[in-house]
Amino acid sequence: MRSFILAILVLHGLAPPASAGEATTEERVRAEEYLAHEREVRATLDAKEEAWRREREALPDAAPGRVVPPVPLPPRPPLATYDRGPGPIR
């Protein structure tokens, strides 16, 4: 059944005619580039998370394992101060 579906996809140009288990050189290169990018992103996120954790633990009222509440944001300005483009402010 799988080979029948693969044959239909090949006939319609939706699948490469390479064998089901083999990847072309271009596909392998793209896969390697994708994996390298994923590793880079993961390393960046891990570094940011570690820096955030160290920063939170360095706060005077934070103990290891204790969650410190986030710093509240300043109040938002009233809606009339936002730029809404040409025309009167409603």
Residue pairs with C-beta under 8 A, 6 or more apart in sequence:
2 20
6 15
6 20
9 15
10 16
10 17
16 24
18 24
23 31
56 62
56 68
57 64
59 68
61 68
62 68
80 89
84 90
